[in-house]
């Protein structure tokens, strides 16, 4: 087994090669994570974002295994979740031993706080976030986990390899407009399918992906304004699309 000082030196060199020149506080923080918790940047246990370290789900699971945690129990909090709008809240409990009363953690996920790349997987992300939070409490990890972050931040290594953003071509006008639209749907508890039908009609296209970014932007602004001023009237408008669909069937 390599001496701890050798491991620390190798970890620091690896981190510098991956993230570039790190400030002294970031280096000291990495050294402390390795010494206190045996978390490794080389193994992917931690990632660096804007000079700060974040523990990963795989790193937490490895740490829990090393410390012989007795079990993890997770379940959705259905009374606080809204499956129709892909809004999920999970509760997780980590047991360090058979006699442990458990360390509790909650996690939430919806289309507005996850990456567009994983839209549709909000339920699994909410569970991961809950488990991560419970594991961090059980293991005494003070830093946030990577999976608990929203969609706006990425590890430095990911930003380096990221391709330039492509201009939006329909498809709800790109991630920012899509996120805003999803937030409106969730905030005002609207039916996503009826909103999509209304958007298609508003933009004057056969399918929504044929709409331009400008059309989508105008629709989102229109929807936000109407929902704020008269939600009941908006619901009547949306329900008319449901009735039309049922009549056509």
C-alpha positions in Angstrom: 0.0 0.0 0.0 1.4 3.4 -1.0 2.2 5.9 1.9 -0.4 8.5 2.4 2.0 11.4 1.5 2.7 9.7 -1.8 -1.0 9.3 -2.6 -1.6 13.0 -1.7 1.2 14.1 -4.1 -0.2 12.0 -6.9 -3.7 13.2 -6.3 -2.6 16.9 -6.4 -0.6 16.3 -9.6 -3.6 14.6 -11.3 -5.9 17.4 -10.2 -3.6 20.0 -11.7 -3.4 18.1 -15.0 -7.2 17.8 -15.2 -8.3 21.2 -13.9 -5.2 23.4 -14.6 -3.6 25.6 -12.1 -5.5 25.2 -8.8 -5.4 27.8 -6.1 -3.8 26.9 -2.7 -7.1 26.7 -0.9 -8.4 24.1 -3.5 -5.2 22.1 -3.1 -5.5 22.1 0.7 -9.1 21.1 0.5 -8.3 18.2 -1.7 -5.5 17.1 0.6 -7.9 17.2 3.6 -10.6 15.2 1.7 -8.0 12.5 0.9 -6.6 12.4 4.4 -9.9 12.5 6.4 -12.2 10.6 4.1 -10.0 8.8 1.5 -11.9 10.6 -1.3 -9.9 10.5 -4.5 -10.0 12.8 -7.6 -8.3 10.1 -9.6 -11.1 7.6 -8.8 -13.8 10.2 -9.6 -14.9 10.6 -5.9 -14.7 14.4 -6.1 -14.9 16.9 -8.9 -13.7 20.5 -9.0 -16.1 23.3 -10.1 -15.0 27.0 -10.0 -12.2 26.1 -7.6 -14.5 24.2 -5.2 -14.7 20.5 -4.6 -17.9 18.4 -4.8 -18.3 14.8 -3.9 -19.9 12.4 -6.4 -22.6 9.8 -5.9 -20.1 7.0 -6.7 -17.6 8.5 -4.2 -20.2 8.5 -1.5 -21.2 4.9 -2.1 -17.6 3.8 -2.0 -17.1 5.7 1.3 -20.2 4.1 2.7 -19.0 0.6 1.8 -15.6 1.3 3.4 -17.3 2.3 6.6 -19.6 -0.7 6.4 -22.9 1.2 6.4 -25.7 -1.2 7.3 -28.2 0.0 4.7 -30.0 2.7 2.8 -33.8 3.1 2.5 -35.4 5.5 0.1 -39.0 6.3 -1.0 -40.8 9.0 -2.9 -42.8 11.6 -0.9 -45.9 11.3 -3.0 -47.9 13.9 -1.2 -45.3 16.5 -2.1 -44.5 15.3 -5.6 -46.3 16.0 -8.9 -45.7 13.2 -11.4 -47.6 15.0 -14.1 -45.1 17.8 -14.2 -42.1 15.5 -13.5 -41.7 17.1 -10.1 -40.4 14.5 -7.5 -39.3 14.6 -3.9 -37.6 11.7 -2.3 -36.7 10.8 1.3 -33.7 8.6 2.1 -32.4 7.2 5.4 -28.9 5.8 5.8 -28.1 3.4 8.6 -24.5 3.2 9.8 -25.2 0.1 11.9 -28.1 -2.2 12.8 -28.7 -0.1 15.9 -28.4 3.2 14.2 -31.6 5.4 14.2 -30.7 6.6 10.7 -29.5 9.8 9.0 -32.3 11.5 7.0 -32.0 13.3 3.7 -34.4 14.8 1.2 -33.9 15.4 -2.5 -36.0 17.1 -5.2 -35.8 17.2 -9.0 -38.0 18.8 -11.7 -37.3 19.9 -15.3 -36.2 23.4 -14.1 -33.3 22.1 -11.9 -31.8 19.3 -13.9 -29.8 19.3 -17.1 -31.8 19.2 -20.3 -29.8 16.1 -21.2 -31.6 14.1 -18.5 -35.1 15.5 -18.8 -37.4 12.6 -18.2 -35.2 11.1 -15.5 -36.3 13.5 -12.7 -37.6 10.7 -10.4 -34.2 8.9 -10.4 -32.3 12.2 -9.9 -34.5 13.1 -7.0 -33.7 9.7 -5.3 -30.0 10.1 -6.0 -30.0 13.6 -4.4 -31.8 12.3 -1.3 -29.4 9.4 -0.9 -26.4 11.7 -1.4 -27.6 14.1 1.3 -28.3 11.3 3.8 -24.9 9.7 3.0 -23.1 13.0 3.5 -24.8 13.4 6.9 -23.9 9.8 7.9 -20.3 10.1 6.8 -19.7 13.7 8.0 -19.1 15.1 4.5 -19.5 18.9 4.7 -19.2 19.6 0.9 -22.2 19.4 -1.4 -22.5 16.5 -3.9 -22.2 17.0 -7.6 -25.7 15.5 -8.3 -27.3 17.9 -5.9 -26.3 20.9 -8.0 -28.7 22.3 -10.7 -28.2 22.4 -14.4 -26.2 25.6 -14.6 -22.8 24.3 -13.3 -20.4 21.8 -14.7 -17.0 20.5 -13.8 -14.1 22.5 -15.4 -13.0 19.4 -17.4 -16.5 19.2 -19.0 -16.4 22.9 -19.9 -13.1 22.5 -21.7 -14.3 19.8 -24.0 -17.7 21.3 -24.5 -18.5 22.3 -28.1 -19.7 25.8 -29.0 -23.4 26.1 -28.5 -25.4 25.6 -31.7 -28.2 28.0 -32.7 -31.6 26.8 -31.7 -33.9 25.4 -34.4 -37.3 25.0 -33.0 -37.5 22.3 -30.4 -39.0 24.6 -27.8 -36.4 27.3 -28.6 -33.4 25.8 -26.8 -32.7 24.8 -23.2 -33.4 28.3 -21.6 -36.8 28.7 -23.1 -37.7 25.1 -22.4 -36.7 25.5 -18.8 -38.7 28.6 -18.4 -41.7 26.9 -20.0 -41.4 23.9 -17.7 -41.2 26.3 -14.7 -44.4 28.0 -15.8 -46.2 24.7 -16.1 -45.0 23.6 -12.7 -45.6 27.0 -11.0 -49.2 27.3 -12.3 -50.0 23.6 -12.3 -50.8 23.4 -16.0 -51.2 20.2 -18.1 -48.1 19.8 -20.2 -49.9 18.1 -23.1 -52.5 20.8 -23.3 -49.8 23.5 -23.2 -48.0 21.8 -26.0 -51.2 21.7 -28.1 -51.9 25.4 -27.4 -48.3 26.3 -28.3 -48.5 24.5 -31.6 -51.7 26.3 -32.4 -50.3 29.6 -31.2 -47.2 29.2 -33.4 -49.3 28.1 -36.4 -47.3 24.9 -37.1 -48.3 21.3 -37.4 -45.8 20.2 -34.8 -44.1 22.3 -32.2 -40.5 21.4 -33.3 -41.2 23.3 -36.6 -41.7 26.5 -34.6 -39.0 29.1 -34.6 -37.2 30.4 -31.5 -38.9 33.8 -31.9 -42.4 32.1 -32.0 -41.6 30.0 -28.9 -40.3 33.0 -27.1 -43.5 35.0 -27.8 -45.6 32.0 -26.7 -43.7 31.7 -23.4 -44.2 35.4 -22.7 -47.8 35.2 -23.6 -48.4 32.2 -21.4 -46.6 33.8 -18.5 -48.6 37.0 -18.8 -51.9 35.2 -19.1 -51.2 32.8 -16.2 -50.3 35.7 -14.0 -53.3 37.9 -14.9 -56.1 35.3 -15.2 -55.2 31.7 -14.6 -58.8 30.5 -14.7 -59.3 31.9 -18.2 -56.0 30.3 -19.3 -57.2 26.9 -17.9 -60.4 27.2 -19.9 -58.4 27.9 -23.1 -56.2 24.9 -22.4 -59.1 22.6 -21.7 -60.6 23.5 -25.0 -57.7 21.7 -26.7 -58.5 18.6 -24.6 -62.1 18.7 -25.6 -61.2 19.1 -29.3 -58.8 16.1 -29.0 -61.5 14.0 -27.4 -64.0 14.9 -30.0 -61.6 14.0 -32.8 -61.0 10.6 -31.2 
